[in-house]
Amino acid sequence: MHDGQGYDATPFLPGRRARLPGLRKAAAECHGCPLYQDATQTVFGEGDADARVLLLGEQPGDQEDRQGRPFVGPAGRVLDRALSDAGIDPGRAYVTNAVKHFKFTIPEGRKRRMHKAPNLREMTACRPWLVAELSVVSPEVVVALGATAGKALLGPRFRVAEQRGTLLPWPGLDGGDEGIGGLVATIHPSAVLRADDREAVYDGLVADLRVVADVLGDGDGRGRSGVAAR
């Protein structure tokens, strides 16, 4: 059970020198907020530990919760395709979520678990894991995928429609993230799947990610950038 002392993952973090495997192992035992009670498992970030771009989503979905990996469902496939179309190698990025446990509801009379957006207390509780990931990966650019990810970084006034597709100053979190050069916000790839005009919404996602590719571009696509040669 949750200890009742407030929502905070900090007591579950390992030492400051922990790398991603140590963080992932510790996160598997996190009881920093009540979401762990109903979720199948913690879904920690994964990808290139030296990535120059870190992609931040909201929380795991149903498939991610079952498999224990981020962005392995339909939205993840959209994201991988959009990254490739924007000139960014998906295999050289790091992907994670603002909240590491699946929050859901099951409507009466149905069996399927339906996504439910995490609240501010849950996002704040989980922030120490994100700060630790940022400290280890030390990306040059962070991409906020959707409103919840944007609010987790920029606060409740963030609006995707107003702030997407441009390089924003890095807001700074709680230390260990000083080297990050900026933040680019865009829609969550799941928005493409929900849209009536999927092609237009997808094209907008790719256009936003090309802003990231331009920031990371090193001219030949073969360096540490994670930017594919075009």
RODO-2510 file (C-alpha; in nm, 4 decimals, decimal comma):
residues 230
     n   res          X          Y          Z
     1     m     0,0000     0,0000     0,0000
     2     h     0,0978     0,3616    -0,0443
     3     d     0,2622     0,4999     0,2694
     4     g     0,0257     0,7986     0,3024
     5     q     0,3092     1,0476     0,3386
     6     g     0,2312     1,2295     0,0161
     7     y     0,3022     1,1532    -0,3473
     8     d     0,6786     1,1393    -0,4046
     9     a     0,9030     0,8876    -0,5784
    10     t     1,2228     1,0308    -0,4298
    11     p     1,2611     0,7675    -0,1516
    12     f     1,2666     0,4928    -0,4159
    13     l     1,5515     0,6370    -0,6243
    14     p     1,8941     0,4721    -0,6041
    15     g     2,2150     0,6673    -0,5503
    16     r     2,3096     0,9630    -0,7677
    17     r     2,5617     0,7593    -0,9646
    18     a     2,3062     0,5055    -1,0859
    19     r     2,2902     0,4537    -1,4587
    20     l     1,9815     0,3565    -1,6567
    21     p     1,9810    -0,0160    -1,5621
    22     g     1,9980     0,0741    -1,1930
    23     l     1,7259     0,3351    -1,2288
    24     r     1,5045     0,0914    -1,4181
    25     k     1,5482    -0,1757    -1,1513
    26     a     1,4682     0,0684    -0,8712
    27     a     1,1673     0,2119    -1,0540
    28     a     1,0156    -0,1359    -1,0726
    29     e     0,9610    -0,1118    -0,6961
    30     c     0,8299     0,2451    -0,6895
    31     h     0,5279     0,3079    -0,4675
    32     g     0,5588     0,6859    -0,4837
    33     c     0,1923     0,7328    -0,5727
    34     p    -0,1126     0,5036    -0,5703
    35     l    -0,1009     0,4301    -0,9452
    36     y     0,1270     0,1315    -0,8896
    37     q    -0,1542    -0,0534    -0,7142
    38     d    -0,3615    -0,1118    -1,0282
    39     a    -0,0949    -0,1031    -1,2992
    40     t     0,0626    -0,4272    -1,4160
    41     q     0,4162    -0,2918    -1,3798
    42     t     0,6363     0,0147    -1,3972
    43     v     0,7128     0,1209    -1,7535
    44     f     1,0502     0,2925    -1,7492
    45     g     1,2110     0,4768    -2,0383
    46     e     1,4366     0,3068    -2,2887
    47     g     1,6584     0,3812    -2,5856
    48     d     2,0031     0,5192    -2,6564
    49     a     2,1725     0,6207    -2,3313
    50     d     2,3748     0,8757    -2,5323
    51     a     2,0780     1,0091    -2,7264
    52     r     2,0782     1,3756    -2,8210
    53     v     1,6984     1,3782    -2,8241
    54     l     1,4671     1,2599    -2,5466
    55     l     1,0988     1,2146    -2,6297
    56     l     0,8591     1,2556    -2,3391
    57     g     0,5057     1,1200    -2,3494
    58     e     0,2287     1,1250    -2,0949
    59     q     0,2064     0,7765    -1,9465
    60     p     0,2097     0,4129    -2,0609
    61     g    -0,0916     0,2854    -2,2508
    62     d    -0,2576    -0,0535    -2,2269
    63     q    -0,0011    -0,2365    -2,4414
    64     e     0,2910    -0,0614    -2,2736
    65     d     0,1568    -0,1614    -1,9319
    66     r     0,1306    -0,5249    -2,0391
    67     q     0,4729    -0,5392    -2,2070
    68     g     0,6641    -0,3131    -1,9689
    69     r     0,8078    -0,0988    -2,2490
    70     p     0,7209     0,2551    -2,3608
    71     f     0,5648     0,3344    -2,7000
    72     v     0,5190    -0,0231    -2,8179
    73     g     0,1516     0,0175    -2,9084
    74     p    -0,0109     0,1849    -3,2096
    75     a     0,0984     0,5342    -3,1035
    76     g     0,4570     0,4119    -3,0807
    77     r     0,4456     0,2883    -3,4373
    78     v     0,3177     0,6279    -3,5505
    79     l     0,5989     0,7964    -3,3572
    80     d     0,8705     0,5776    -3,5102
    81     r     0,7418     0,6469    -3,8607
    82     a     0,7164     1,0205    -3,7951
    83     l     1,0699     1,0329    -3,6553
    84     s     1,2043     0,8538    -3,9621
    85     d     1,0116     1,0828    -4,1965
    86     a     1,1521     1,3836    -4,0112
    87     g     1,5092     1,2561    -4,0528
    88     i     1,5622     1,1303    -3,6973
    89     d     1,6717     0,7714    -3,6347
    90     p     1,4217     0,6232    -3,3829
    91     g     1,6863     0,3776    -3,2679
    92     r     1,9091     0,6593    -3,1509
    93     a     1,6495     0,8439    -2,9440
    94     y     1,5441     0,7913    -2,5828
    95     v     1,1725     0,7611    -2,5081
    96     t     0,9998     0,7839    -2,1730
    97     n     0,6863     0,9141    -2,0044
    98     a     0,6103     1,1781    -1,7446
    99     v     0,4284     0,9118    -1,5412
   100     k     0,5611     0,5557    -1,5297
   101     h     0,2420     0,3668    -1,4398
   102     f    -0,0725     0,3191    -1,6479
   103     k    -0,3699     0,5123    -1,5104
   104     f    -0,6987     0,3828    -1,6390
   105     t    -1,0675     0,3343    -1,5809
   106     i    -1,2943     0,0467    -1,6822
   107     p    -1,6373     0,1739    -1,7888
   108     e    -1,9337    -0,0119    -1,6443
   109     g    -2,0268    -0,3130    -1,8499
   110     r    -1,6980    -0,3191    -2,0393
   111     k    -1,3710    -0,5073    -1,9997
   112     r    -1,1317    -0,2811    -2,1868
   113     r    -0,9146    -0,0519    -1,9766
   114     m    -0,9531     0,3086    -2,0887
   115     h    -0,6741     0,5642    -2,0510
   116     k    -0,7262     0,8304    -1,7854
   117     a    -0,4996     1,1357    -1,7761
   118     p    -0,2690     1,1615    -1,4734
   119     n    -0,3208     1,4559    -1,2424
   120     l    -0,0672     1,7122    -1,1244
   121     r     0,0096     1,5283    -0,7994
   122     e     0,0900     1,2095    -0,9891
   123     m     0,3083     1,3910    -1,2424
   124     t     0,4927     1,5719    -0,9636
   125     a     0,5430     1,2489    -0,7709
   126     c     0,7009     1,0833    -1,0750
   127     r     0,9213     1,3781    -1,1718
   128     p     1,2306     1,2511    -0,9824
   129     w     1,2516     0,9584    -1,2252
   130     l     1,2445     1,1940    -1,5230
   131     v     1,5090     1,4170    -1,3667
   132     a     1,7290     1,1102    -1,3117
   133     e     1,6814     1,0009    -1,6738
   134     l     1,7670     1,3483    -1,8009
   135     s     2,0798     1,3538    -1,5859
   136     v     2,2041     1,0220    -1,7285
   137     v     2,1066     1,0709    -2,0934
   138     s     2,1904     1,4427    -2,1019
   139     p     2,0032     1,5109    -2,4275
   140     e     2,0438     1,8297    -2,6247
   141     v     1,6732     1,8567    -2,7001
   142     v     1,3631     1,7287    -2,5209
   143     v     1,0425     1,6734    -2,7192
   144     a     0,7178     1,7056    -2,5236
   145     l     0,4596     1,4803    -2,6871
   146     g     0,1180     1,6205    -2,6032
   147     a    -0,0436     1,8444    -2,3450
   148     t     0,0333     1,6392    -2,0353
   149     a     0,4040     1,6095    -2,1157
   150     g     0,4170     1,9815    -2,1891
   151     k     0,2457     2,0672    -1,8614
   152     a     0,4816     1,8360    -1,6725
   153     l     0,7713     2,0481    -1,8000
   154     l     0,6250     2,3959    -1,8464
   155     g     0,3386     2,4101    -1,5996
   156     p    -0,0410     2,4184    -1,6239
   157     r    -0,0568     2,7124    -1,8630
   158     f     0,1096     2,5159    -2,1430
   159     r    -0,0989     2,4822    -2,4588
   160     v     0,0132     2,2549    -2,7437
   161     a    -0,1656     2,4543    -3,0116
   162     e     0,0091     2,7756    -2,9074
   163     q     0,3608     2,6487    -2,8370
   164     r     0,4220     2,3569    -3,0719
   165     g     0,6803     2,3348    -3,3465
   166     t     0,9332     2,5862    -3,2175
   167     l     1,2471     2,5605    -3,0059
   168     l     1,1551     2,6807    -2,6565
   169     p     1,4004     2,7587    -2,3754
   170     w     1,4581     2,4684    -2,1407
   171     p     1,2672     2,5496    -1,8190
   172     g     1,4989     2,3618    -1,5827
   173     l     1,3655     2,1083    -1,3378
   174     d     1,5357     1,9946    -1,0179
   175     g     1,9015     1,9700    -1,1114
   176     g     2,1071     1,7459    -1,3382
   177     d     1,9533     1,8900    -1,6541
   178     e     2,1617     2,2022    -1,7069
   179     g     2,3073     2,0927    -2,0423
   180     i     1,9755     2,0675    -2,2256
   181     g     1,9598     2,3180    -2,5083
   182     g     1,5863     2,3463    -2,5521
   183     l     1,2412     2,1995    -2,5713
   184     v     1,0177     2,1340    -2,8714
   185     a     0,6500     2,0583    -2,8109
   186     t     0,4194     1,8720    -3,0459
   187     i     0,1093     1,6564    -3,0345
   188     h     0,1081     1,3079    -2,8894
   189     p     0,1203     1,0520    -3,1726
   190     s    -0,2052     0,9030    -3,0444
   191     a    -0,3734     1,2228    -3,1675
   192     v    -0,3019     1,1053    -3,5208
   193     l    -0,4940     0,7849    -3,4559
   194     r    -0,7944     0,9749    -3,3198
   195     a    -0,8055     1,2381    -3,5946
   196     d    -1,0620     1,2509    -3,8723
   197     d    -0,7943     1,3759    -4,1127
   198     r    -0,5070     1,1528    -4,0107
   199     e    -0,2835     1,2538    -4,2975
   200     a    -0,2939     1,6254    -4,2159
   201     v    -0,2416     1,5685    -3,8438
   202     y     0,0454     1,3286    -3,9147
   203     d     0,2080     1,5822    -4,1460
   204     g     0,1908     1,8372    -3,8659
   205     l     0,3661     1,5968    -3,6292
   206     v     0,6430     1,5360    -3,8824
   207     a     0,6831     1,9116    -3,9410
   208     d     0,7309     1,9672    -3,5675
   209     l     0,9859     1,6866    -3,5471
   210     r     1,1777     1,8372    -3,8386
   211     v     1,2413     2,1365    -3,6127
   212     v     1,4179     1,8934    -3,3806
   213     a     1,6092     1,7383    -3,6704
   214     d     1,7280     2,0832    -3,7784
   215     v     1,8532     2,1561    -3,4269
   216     l     2,0376     1,8245    -3,4091
   217     g     2,1660     1,8210    -3,7667
   218     d     2,5408     1,7786    -3,7966
   219     g     2,5651     1,7902    -4,1725
   220     d     2,6166     1,4246    -4,2582
   221     g     2,3828     1,2343    -4,0268
   222     r     2,6594     1,0017    -3,9059
   223     g     2,7641     1,1606    -3,5779
   224     r     2,6121     1,1288    -3,2330
   225     s     2,3155     1,3344    -3,3481
   226     g     2,0749     1,0524    -3,4129
   227     v     1,9786     1,2398    -3,7271
   228     a     1,9513     1,0167    -4,0289
   229     a     2,1220     1,1129    -4,3502
   230     r     1,8678     1,2465    -4,5995
***
